[in-house]
């Protein structure tokens, strides 16, 4: 669990991931959270079905890096966003993050806070010295979030730019 100024970020268990994609308010009911605007849309839904759930069923994997994390606005008592690591740290001590704010909660600074909290937490973990993320070249909002959180671009192609932030000191 990660606490930021307004939010609590926490990883979901396998059963909670299943509730997350089931639709309705099952997840909110389970966790005592006010129903709201939580949405699981593509491509996240396919990622959860093809990778997250199968990976969480493998006991040798590190679930904290395979599961979906949710952001809870403590004042609203509502979920506002999803995020995830795209697997455990690799041989270069790097993890990649992905994230998205639910449409009803965009333009409120949540993602800047989420990316900062998730990245700070990751870089404080043993065996992680670098966090990466990718954005579409046309996604200026996501790029602004990464720049605000001291990420630097390190590569790009015709469609995607890759970003990194490394452990300082």
VOMAR-913044 format. One record per residue (C-alpha): x, y, z; residue number from 1. Coordinates in steps of 0.1 Angstrom, whole numbers, always signed. Layout:
BEGIN
{X:X, Y:Y, Z:Z, n:NUM}
...
end
This chain:
BEGIN
{X:+0, Y:+0, Z:+0, n:1}
{X:+12, Y:+35, Z:-9, n:2}
{X:-1, Y:+67, Z:+6, n:3}
{X:+1, Y:+100, Z:-13, n:4}
{X:-14, Y:+133, Z:-4, n:5}
{X:-49, Y:+124, Z:-15, n:6}
{X:-47, Y:+88, Z:-25, n:7}
{X:-42, Y:+53, Z:-13, n:8}
{X:-27, Y:+30, Z:-40, n:9}
{X:-30, Y:-7, Z:-33, n:10}
{X:-25, Y:-39, Z:-52, n:11}
{X:-55, Y:-62, Z:-58, n:12}
{X:-56, Y:-99, Z:-48, n:13}
{X:-65, Y:-124, Z:-75, n:14}
{X:-101, Y:-125, Z:-62, n:15}
{X:-103, Y:-87, Z:-62, n:16}
{X:-90, Y:-86, Z:-98, n:17}
{X:-118, Y:-109, Z:-107, n:18}
{X:-143, Y:-86, Z:-90, n:19}
{X:-127, Y:-56, Z:-108, n:20}
{X:-135, Y:-70, Z:-142, n:21}
{X:-168, Y:-85, Z:-133, n:22}
{X:-186, Y:-52, Z:-138, n:23}
{X:-211, Y:-36, Z:-114, n:24}
{X:-200, Y:-26, Z:-80, n:25}
{X:-187, Y:-59, Z:-67, n:26}
{X:-152, Y:-46, Z:-60, n:27}
{X:-165, Y:-15, Z:-42, n:28}
{X:-189, Y:-36, Z:-21, n:29}
{X:-161, Y:-60, Z:-12, n:30}
{X:-138, Y:-32, Z:-1, n:31}
{X:-164, Y:-8, Z:+15, n:32}
{X:-158, Y:+19, Z:-12, n:33}
{X:-184, Y:+42, Z:-26, n:34}
{X:-195, Y:+32, Z:-61, n:35}
{X:-186, Y:+56, Z:-87, n:36}
{X:-170, Y:+58, Z:-121, n:37}
{X:-146, Y:+28, Z:-122, n:38}
{X:-142, Y:+15, Z:-157, n:39}
{X:-122, Y:-14, Z:-170, n:40}
{X:-119, Y:-9, Z:-207, n:41}
{X:-97, Y:-21, Z:-235, n:42}
{X:-68, Y:-27, Z:-237, n:43}
{X:-66, Y:-32, Z:-199, n:44}
{X:-94, Y:-57, Z:-199, n:45}
{X:-76, Y:-80, Z:-224, n:46}
{X:-43, Y:-75, Z:-205, n:47}
{X:-60, Y:-86, Z:-172, n:48}
{X:-75, Y:-117, Z:-188, n:49}
{X:-45, Y:-127, Z:-209, n:50}
{X:-17, Y:-119, Z:-184, n:51}
{X:-27, Y:-106, Z:-150, n:52}
{X:-50, Y:-134, Z:-139, n:53}
{X:-28, Y:-163, Z:-153, n:54}
{X:+3, Y:-147, Z:-137, n:55}
{X:-14, Y:-143, Z:-103, n:56}
{X:-22, Y:-180, Z:-104, n:57}
{X:+15, Y:-189, Z:-106, n:58}
{X:+29, Y:-191, Z:-70, n:59}
{X:+65, Y:-186, Z:-82, n:60}
{X:+58, Y:-151, Z:-95, n:61}
{X:+58, Y:-119, Z:-75, n:62}
{X:+22, Y:-108, Z:-74, n:63}
{X:+29, Y:-72, Z:-64, n:64}
{X:+44, Y:-67, Z:-99, n:65}
{X:+18, Y:-87, Z:-118, n:66}
{X:-15, Y:-75, Z:-104, n:67}
{X:-36, Y:-44, Z:-110, n:68}
{X:-33, Y:-16, Z:-85, n:69}
{X:-61, Y:+8, Z:-78, n:70}
{X:-61, Y:+44, Z:-65, n:71}
{X:-86, Y:+54, Z:-39, n:72}
{X:-93, Y:+90, Z:-33, n:73}
{X:-96, Y:+89, Z:+5, n:74}
{X:-119, Y:+120, Z:+8, n:75}
{X:-143, Y:+108, Z:-19, n:76}
{X:-139, Y:+71, Z:-9, n:77}
{X:-140, Y:+63, Z:-46, n:78}
{X:-116, Y:+46, Z:-70, n:79}
{X:-102, Y:+71, Z:-95, n:80}
{X:-76, Y:+51, Z:-115, n:81}
{X:-58, Y:+19, Z:-123, n:82}
{X:-21, Y:+13, Z:-126, n:83}
{X:+3, Y:-17, Z:-128, n:84}
{X:+38, Y:-28, Z:-131, n:85}
{X:+44, Y:-48, Z:-163, n:86}
{X:+62, Y:-76, Z:-145, n:87}
{X:+89, Y:-80, Z:-118, n:88}
{X:+123, Y:-62, Z:-121, n:89}
{X:+143, Y:-75, Z:-150, n:90}
{X:+181, Y:-83, Z:-151, n:91}
{X:+188, Y:-46, Z:-155, n:92}
{X:+168, Y:-38, Z:-123, n:93}
{X:+141, Y:-21, Z:-143, n:94}
{X:+103, Y:-22, Z:-139, n:95}
{X:+79, Y:-7, Z:-164, n:96}
{X:+46, Y:+10, Z:-153, n:97}
{X:+13, Y:+15, Z:-170, n:98}
{X:-15, Y:+37, Z:-158, n:99}
{X:-49, Y:+53, Z:-166, n:100}
{X:-73, Y:+76, Z:-149, n:101}
{X:-110, Y:+69, Z:-152, n:102}
{X:-126, Y:+94, Z:-176, n:103}
{X:-147, Y:+111, Z:-148, n:104}
{X:-116, Y:+119, Z:-129, n:105}
{X:-93, Y:+133, Z:-155, n:106}
{X:-78, Y:+168, Z:-153, n:107}
{X:-75, Y:+167, Z:-115, n:108}
{X:-38, Y:+159, Z:-110, n:109}
{X:-45, Y:+123, Z:-99, n:110}
{X:-21, Y:+107, Z:-124, n:111}
{X:+8, Y:+130, Z:-115, n:112}
{X:+3, Y:+120, Z:-79, n:113}
{X:-1, Y:+83, Z:-87, n:114}
{X:+30, Y:+81, Z:-110, n:115}
{X:+50, Y:+99, Z:-84, n:116}
{X:+39, Y:+77, Z:-56, n:117}
{X:+43, Y:+44, Z:-75, n:118}
{X:+77, Y:+54, Z:-89, n:119}
{X:+91, Y:+66, Z:-55, n:120}
{X:+79, Y:+33, Z:-40, n:121}
{X:+95, Y:+12, Z:-68, n:122}
{X:+128, Y:+30, Z:-66, n:123}
{X:+129, Y:+24, Z:-28, n:124}
{X:+126, Y:-14, Z:-33, n:125}
{X:+158, Y:-36, Z:-34, n:126}
{X:+166, Y:-47, Z:-69, n:127}
{X:+150, Y:-17, Z:-86, n:128}
{X:+172, Y:+11, Z:-100, n:129}
{X:+151, Y:+22, Z:-129, n:130}
{X:+114, Y:+28, Z:-137, n:131}
{X:+102, Y:+31, Z:-174, n:132}
{X:+70, Y:+40, Z:-191, n:133}
{X:+58, Y:+44, Z:-226, n:134}
{X:+35, Y:+70, Z:-242, n:135}
{X:+20, Y:+75, Z:-276, n:136}
{X:+37, Y:+105, Z:-292, n:137}
{X:+3, Y:+121, Z:-294, n:138}
{X:-4, Y:+117, Z:-257, n:139}
{X:+8, Y:+150, Z:-244, n:140}
{X:-11, Y:+147, Z:-210, n:141}
{X:+7, Y:+115, Z:-201, n:142}
{X:+40, Y:+130, Z:-213, n:143}
{X:+34, Y:+160, Z:-190, n:144}
{X:+28, Y:+136, Z:-161, n:145}
{X:+61, Y:+118, Z:-167, n:146}
{X:+80, Y:+151, Z:-171, n:147}
{X:+66, Y:+164, Z:-138, n:148}
{X:+78, Y:+133, Z:-121, n:149}
{X:+114, Y:+137, Z:-134, n:150}
{X:+112, Y:+111, Z:-161, n:151}
{X:+134, Y:+116, Z:-192, n:152}
{X:+128, Y:+103, Z:-227, n:153}
{X:+153, Y:+77, Z:-238, n:154}
{X:+140, Y:+63, Z:-271, n:155}
{X:+112, Y:+67, Z:-296, n:156}
{X:+98, Y:+54, Z:-328, n:157}
{X:+72, Y:+67, Z:-352, n:158}
{X:+44, Y:+62, Z:-326, n:159}
{X:+58, Y:+57, Z:-291, n:160}
{X:+82, Y:+75, Z:-268, n:161}
{X:+99, Y:+56, Z:-239, n:162}
{X:+107, Y:+73, Z:-206, n:163}
{X:+128, Y:+65, Z:-176, n:164}
{X:+136, Y:+76, Z:-141, n:165}
{X:+165, Y:+62, Z:-122, n:166}
{X:+174, Y:+59, Z:-86, n:167}
{X:+194, Y:+89, Z:-75, n:168}
{X:+226, Y:+86, Z:-55, n:169}
end
